[in-house]
């Protein structure tokens, strides 16, 4: 072997060791100094699901209050849709689904912060969140969306965000937020 091959083996070996150290958050002066010279990003940061991987699912549900005062059953609005084989090429619903998921996540995050500040285990009242943009977007979708059909004698609608364990459910779903009843147009 000539000196170029030794140099390449040394370079790739050092690159490998620094990359592994960087993944495990090993912070050493030498690693930090080398990373500071990495302006093109050759030292990867593969923290796909870090620091806290998602372990739960959020569900957007709604129900109607009928003109006689009775309450209908809960219905779910799908936050995620089935992906077709050609969605990588043409997926016009991608942005709408992303916006919906971001709104649900934002409300859940705000709800968590409010609970932490108030040290309360009860579901967060809609009064805390009803003037936020994500709440208004979800309310518009629930009350006026094309995929949401009203029952025949519906007068008001309520929605809620519920958190479940995901695919393998170990516990009952947790109520994140429940709105008040809002008037819907028929």
N, C-alpha and C positions, 0 to 999 in steps of 0.2 A: 504494500500500500504506500502511496505517496502522501505527502503532507496535506494535500487538498482533501483527501478522503478522511484523514484524521481530524482535520478542521471541521468538515461537515458533520462527522459523527459527534464531535464535541459540541457543535452548535445545536444539533437536533437533540442530543442528550440533555443539554442545559435547558433548552426550550421545553422539553418534556417535564423535567423536574420542576421548573418554575410554574408551568401550567398546572401540574398536580397540586403544588403548594398553594397556588392562588385559588383553586377550587375549594380547598378545605380551610379557607380564610387564615392560612398560616401567614402571619405578618411579621416579617423580619426586615431589618434595615436594607439588606442587600436586595431582597425581593421587591421591596417598595421602590428602591432606586431604579432597578431594572424596569419595573412597571411604569415608572414616570417617563422613561424614554420610549415607551411603546405607543407612539403616536398613531400608528396605523392599526392597532388592535390585534397583533399577532398572538398575544397572550389571551386566550379565550376565557370567558366567564360564563360557564354553563350552569347557571342557576335558574333553570327553566321554571321550576316550581317553588323557588325559594323566595323569601325566607320561610313563608308559611304556605304549604301547599293547600289547595282547596279540598276540603273533605266533606262538604255539604252542598246541597242544591237548594235554590230558592224557587218558590212557586208563587205565581200571581193568581189569586183566586178572587171571585166576586159572587155576590148573591143579590137578589132583588127583594124589595119589600113591595107587596102587591097593594092595590087600592083598598082592599078589605083589611089591611094591616098585617096579614100573615107574611111570614118570611120564607122565601124560596130556598132551595138547596144551593150549596156552593158549586161553582164551575171553575175550571182552571183555564187560564190563557197560557198557551205554551210559550215559555221564554226562549226556548231553543227549538229549532226545527230539524227535521230529518234532512241530512245532506245527501243530495243526489250525486250521481257519477259525474255530471258535467258542471257541478257547482264551482269547481276550481276555475272554470272558463267563464261561466255566466251565472251570476248569483245576485239578481237585483234586490233580494230581500235581506242581504247580508248587513247592510247599514242599519236597517230598521231593527233587525234582531239584536245587533250590537248596542244600539241606543236603548232598547228595552232592557237588555241585561245590565247595562251601565246604570240605568235609573234604579233598577231593583237593588243592585249592589250598593249604590250611593245611599239609598234610603236605609238599607240594612246597616251600613257603616255609621250613618248619623244616629240611628236608633241605638246602636251599641254605645256610642259616645254619650248620648243623653242618659242611658241607663247607668253608665259608669259614674257620671257626675252626680246623679240623683241617688245612687245606691239603691235602686228600686228594681225588683224582680218582675214587676208587672209589665205587660206589653206597653210600648210607648204610645201615648195618645197622639191622634192625628193633629191636635192643636200645635204640637211642637214642629211638625213638618209640613203642614198644609200650604204654606206659602213658598216652599222650595220649588225650583224648576222641575226636578225629577218627579215630585209628587204630582204637579200639574200635568206633566206629560203622561203619567200613568193614569191619572183621573180621566184625561181626554181619551186615551185608548180604551179604558174600561167602559166609559159612558157613550162614546161615539165611534168606536172602532168597527171596522167591517167584519171582523171575525167574532164579534160579541153580539149575540142575538138576545133581545129582551123577551121575557115571558109576556104572555098576552096582556095581563093587567098590571104590568110593572109601573110603579110610580117613582121609586127611589132605588138607588144602587149603592152598595157598599163593597169596597175591595179590601183585601188583606194580602200581606206578604208573609209566607210561611217558610221556615227553614227545615229541611229534612236531612237525614244522614247520607243521602245519596242513593245509589243503586241498592246497596244492602242496608236495609233499615234496621237499626238496632233499638231505636227509641221512637216515641211518638213525635210528630213534627212540632216545632216551636213556633209560636205566633210572634212575629217580629213587629208588625204594625197592623192595626185595623182602623180603617177610616170611619168617618161618620157616614150617614146616608146622604147621598147627593141626588138631586132631582135629575131625572133623565127624560129626554124628549121621546115621544112615541110618534 
